[in-house]
Amino acid sequence: MTADPNLKLDNQLCFALYAASNAMTRLYRDKLEPLGLTYPQYLVMLVLWEQDGIAVKEIGQRLHLDSGTLTPMLKRMEQAGLVQRRRSKADERQVDIALTPAGEALKADIRGVRAELGCLLPLPAADIARLRTELRGLADGLIAAKPDSSTA
Protein backbone atom coordinates (compact mmCIF):
# COMPACT_ATOMS: atom_id res chain seq x y z
CA MET A 1 0.00 0.00 0.00
CA THR A 2 1.46 3.35 -1.06
CA ALA A 3 1.33 6.04 1.59
CA ASP A 4 -0.65 9.14 0.73
CA PRO A 5 1.85 12.07 0.89
CA ASN A 6 -0.98 14.33 2.08
CA LEU A 7 -1.26 12.19 5.20
CA LYS A 8 2.43 12.09 6.10
CA LEU A 9 3.20 13.80 9.41
CA ASP A 10 6.26 15.58 8.00
CA ASN A 11 4.11 17.15 5.26
CA GLN A 12 1.69 18.77 7.71
CA LEU A 13 1.98 22.53 8.23
CA CYS A 14 -0.14 22.17 11.36
CA PHE A 15 2.39 19.78 12.88
CA ALA A 16 5.36 22.00 12.02
CA LEU A 17 3.59 24.94 13.69
CA TYR A 18 2.64 22.80 16.69
CA ALA A 19 6.17 21.48 17.16
CA ALA A 20 7.74 24.94 16.87
CA SER A 21 5.19 26.47 19.24
CA ASN A 22 5.63 23.67 21.73
CA ALA A 23 9.44 24.03 21.67
CA MET A 24 9.23 27.81 22.10
CA THR A 25 6.74 27.53 24.95
CA ARG A 26 8.97 25.01 26.75
CA LEU A 27 11.95 27.39 26.45
CA TYR A 28 9.89 30.21 27.93
CA ARG A 29 8.39 28.01 30.63
CA ASP A 30 11.84 27.16 31.99
CA LYS A 31 12.75 30.86 32.19
CA LEU A 32 9.39 32.18 33.41
CA GLU A 33 8.75 29.64 36.15
CA PRO A 34 11.37 31.15 38.52
CA LEU A 35 9.62 34.51 38.03
CA GLY A 36 6.27 32.99 39.01
CA LEU A 37 4.75 33.32 35.54
CA THR A 38 3.20 30.88 33.12
CA TYR A 39 3.57 31.52 29.40
CA PRO A 40 -0.04 32.80 29.02
CA GLN A 41 0.49 35.11 32.02
CA TYR A 42 3.64 36.41 30.34
CA LEU A 43 1.57 37.26 27.27
CA VAL A 44 -0.92 39.16 29.46
CA MET A 45 1.96 41.09 31.00
CA LEU A 46 3.25 42.01 27.53
CA VAL A 47 -0.17 43.44 26.66
CA LEU A 48 -0.30 45.42 29.92
CA TRP A 49 3.24 46.76 29.53
CA GLU A 50 2.12 48.13 26.16
CA GLN A 51 -1.12 49.59 27.52
CA ASP A 52 -1.84 49.53 31.24
CA GLY A 53 -5.36 49.77 32.64
CA ILE A 54 -7.30 48.13 29.82
CA ALA A 55 -10.44 46.02 29.82
CA VAL A 56 -10.39 42.26 30.10
CA LYS A 57 -12.21 42.17 26.76
CA GLU A 58 -9.37 44.06 25.06
CA ILE A 59 -6.75 41.74 26.52
CA GLY A 60 -8.79 38.78 25.27
CA GLN A 61 -9.00 40.27 21.79
CA ARG A 62 -5.24 40.89 21.65
CA LEU A 63 -4.43 37.35 22.83
CA HIS A 64 -7.34 35.56 21.11
CA LEU A 65 -8.54 34.23 24.48
CA ASP A 66 -12.10 34.11 25.78
CA SER A 67 -13.08 35.49 29.16
CA GLY A 68 -13.61 31.97 30.53
CA THR A 69 -9.89 31.34 30.07
CA LEU A 70 -8.70 34.83 30.89
CA THR A 71 -10.69 35.57 34.06
CA PRO A 72 -9.27 32.73 36.23
CA MET A 73 -5.77 33.56 35.01
CA LEU A 74 -6.21 37.23 35.90
CA LYS A 75 -7.53 36.26 39.35
CA ARG A 76 -4.37 34.21 39.96
CA MET A 77 -2.23 37.09 38.74
CA GLU A 78 -4.07 39.42 41.13
CA GLN A 79 -3.48 36.99 44.02
CA ALA A 80 0.22 36.97 43.07
CA GLY A 81 0.25 40.77 43.33
CA LEU A 82 1.01 41.45 39.66
CA VAL A 83 -2.25 43.07 38.57
CA GLN A 84 -5.29 44.73 40.03
CA ARG A 85 -8.81 44.08 38.73
CA ARG A 86 -11.38 46.81 39.11
CA ARG A 87 -14.76 47.74 37.70
CA SER A 88 -14.69 50.49 35.11
CA LYS A 89 -16.05 53.80 36.32
CA ALA A 90 -17.56 54.37 32.86
CA ASP A 91 -19.26 50.96 32.64
CA GLU A 92 -19.76 48.80 35.74
CA ARG A 93 -20.06 45.68 33.54
CA GLN A 94 -16.48 46.12 32.36
CA VAL A 95 -13.47 44.95 34.38
CA ASP A 96 -10.23 46.84 33.83
CA ILE A 97 -6.80 45.37 34.56
CA ALA A 98 -3.95 47.51 35.84
CA LEU A 99 -0.38 46.63 36.71
CA THR A 100 0.72 46.83 40.30
CA PRO A 101 4.20 48.13 41.17
CA ALA A 102 5.34 44.48 41.38
CA GLY A 103 3.91 43.80 37.93
CA GLU A 104 5.68 46.83 36.51
CA ALA A 105 8.96 45.84 38.22
CA LEU A 106 8.80 42.39 36.62
CA LYS A 107 9.52 44.03 33.28
CA ALA A 108 13.23 44.30 34.12
CA ASP A 109 13.47 40.54 34.73
CA ILE A 110 11.61 39.80 31.52
CA ARG A 111 14.08 41.88 29.51
CA GLY A 112 16.80 39.52 30.70
CA VAL A 113 14.74 36.47 29.75
CA ARG A 114 14.05 37.89 26.29
CA ALA A 115 17.74 38.63 25.71
CA GLU A 116 18.73 35.13 26.81
CA LEU A 117 16.11 33.41 24.67
CA GLY A 118 16.88 35.60 21.67
CA CYS A 119 20.39 34.16 21.65
CA LEU A 120 18.98 30.62 21.41
CA LEU A 121 17.04 31.16 18.19
CA PRO A 122 18.94 29.61 15.28
CA LEU A 123 17.92 32.27 12.75
CA PRO A 124 19.24 35.70 11.79
CA ALA A 125 17.17 38.67 12.99
CA ALA A 126 15.88 39.44 9.48
CA ASP A 127 14.60 35.86 9.07
CA ILE A 128 12.90 36.01 12.49
CA ALA A 129 11.18 39.28 11.56
CA ARG A 130 10.00 37.83 8.24
CA LEU A 131 8.78 34.62 9.91
CA ARG A 132 6.91 36.62 12.58
CA THR A 133 5.16 38.65 9.86
CA GLU A 134 4.22 35.53 7.90
CA LEU A 135 2.90 33.76 11.01
CA ARG A 136 0.81 36.79 11.99
CA GLY A 137 -0.64 36.83 8.48
CA LEU A 138 -1.39 33.11 8.71
CA ALA A 139 -3.05 33.51 12.11
CA ASP A 140 -5.11 36.49 10.95
CA GLY A 141 -6.23 34.58 7.86
CA LEU A 142 -7.22 31.52 9.86
CA ILE A 143 -9.10 33.59 12.41
CA ALA A 144 -10.92 35.48 9.65
CA ALA A 145 -11.79 32.22 7.84
CA LYS A 146 -13.27 30.58 10.94
CA PRO A 147 -17.06 30.53 10.70
CA ASP A 148 -18.75 32.59 13.36
CA SER A 149 -20.37 30.07 15.67
CA SER A 150 -22.85 32.66 16.92
CA THR A 151 -24.60 32.68 13.54
CA ALA A 152 -24.81 28.91 13.16
Secondary structure, DSSP 8 states (H G I E B T S, - for coil): ----GGG-GGG-HHHHHHHHHHHHHHHHHHHHGGGT--HHHHHHHHHHHHSSSEEHHHHHHHHT--HHHHHHHHHHHHHTTSEEEEE-SS-TT-EEEEE-HHHHHHHHHHHHHHHHHHTT--S-HHHHHHHHHHHHHHHHHHHHHS--GGG-
